[in-house]
Amino acid sequence: NAGVTQTPKFRILKIGQSMTLQCTQDMNHNYMYWYRQDPGMGLKLIYYSVGAGITDKGEVPNGYNVSRSTTEDFPLRLELAAPSQTSVYFCASSYVAGGEYEQYFGPGTRLTVT
Amino acid sequence: GNSVTQMEGPVTLSEEAFLTINCTYTATGYPSLFWYVQYPGEGLQLLLKATKADDKGSNKGFEATYRKETTSFHLEKGSVQVSDSAVYFCALSPSTGNQFYFGTGTSLTVIP
């Protein structure tokens, strides 16, 4: 199993450009998440999905969009990049077993908007 | 609501020193509790977890006990190594939901 994979690893965007951060998991997890991590801060939830075709907003969804057409993929879209979106983005997936939840994280995408 | 509070960092220790990183939580119901570790330039990795009161999670010499009476899940290690230098995150997952709530992280540096 590759686990959770994210592409690209690094990206520099100009203000107003758009891009899609890719996330794929091969563990057949129903739940998937996008977080951002600003320097010296914890993780903030952007969007999450409890299954294909179902997405919901997290704590900081403004400026982002997501879709979940398959169990494996959960791309994050930035439509009009702004400097405030400079951050490290982590995708995660989780399973439910006996009422327990456990998250698995990808390696992250470091995004700079200038 | 649900939230996690971690002790402020950064923490600097000498090799073989005892480590405690405090974590307290607020949650409805009976959450699962986690410690994640993030090494420089990498994503978060699960270090240990506990799913009910009085459970002790352990891994790689680290331990944490789920204390419902004090709503705490403090991370401990008896003898830290240089390789333990990382950022440690406490997290909870409520029993009634599928979201995770993370603390702000505690940076640990171990010096030889």
Chai-1 contact restraints between the chains, C-beta under 6 A:
chainA,res_idxA,chainB,res_idxB,connection_type,confidence,min_distance_angstrom,max_distance_angstrom,comment,restraint_id
A,Y31,B,N98,contact,1.0,0.0,6.0,A-B,restraint_1
A,G42,B,F102,contact,1.0,0.0,6.0,A-B,restraint_2
A,G42,B,G103,contact,1.0,0.0,6.0,A-B,restraint_3
A,G42,B,T104,contact,1.0,0.0,6.0,A-B,restraint_4
A,G42,B,G105,contact,1.0,0.0,6.0,A-B,restraint_5
A,L43,B,F102,contact,1.0,0.0,6.0,A-B,restraint_6
A,F90,B,G43,contact,1.0,0.0,6.0,A-B,restraint_7
A,E100,B,S32,contact,1.0,0.0,6.0,A-B,restraint_8
A,E100,B,T51,contact,1.0,0.0,6.0,A-B,restraint_9
A,Y101,B,S93,contact,1.0,0.0,6.0,A-B,restraint_10
A,Q103,B,F100,contact,1.0,0.0,6.0,A-B,restraint_11
A,F105,B,G43,contact,1.0,0.0,6.0,A-B,restraint_12
A,F105,B,L44,contact,1.0,0.0,6.0,A-B,restraint_13
A,G106,B,G43,contact,1.0,0.0,6.0,A-B,restraint_14
A,P107,B,G43,contact,1.0,0.0,6.0,A-B,restraint_15
A,G108,B,G43,contact,1.0,0.0,6.0,A-B,restraint_16
